[in-house]
Amino acid sequence: MPVAWADVESDALRPDGVTMRNVWDWLQGRDDWKELEQMRRPLPRLTESDKPNRSGRRRGVSRLERR
C-alpha cells in the first residue's frame, strides 16, 4: 500500500485507520504512485563478480566481507 511521507508524519494516520473495509475510500483521489514514478531509474548492470553462484552467494565474496 503506498503511503506518502506526509501521511506517515501526520497524527491522523493510525495503524487501525485504514482497513480492508475502507481502503478504497481512503485511496480515492490519491496518487501516491506518482512520486515513485518520478524516482524511477534503471538498475545498474551486475559485474561478473557480483553475480550469484548456484548457492545464491556472490562469487569471490566471503561471508565476513558481506557484513
C-alpha positions, 0 to 999 in steps of 0.5 A: 500500500503506498503511503506518502511521507506526509501521511506517515508524519501526520497524527491522523494516520493510525495503524487501525485507520485504514482497513480492508473495509475502507481502503478504497475510500481512503485511496480515492483521489490519491496518487501516491504512485506518482512520486515513485514514478518520478524516482524511477531509474534503471538498475545498474548492470551486475559485474561478473563478480557480483553475480550469484553462484548456484548457492545464491552467494556472490562469487569471490565474496566471503561471508565476513566481507558481506557484513 
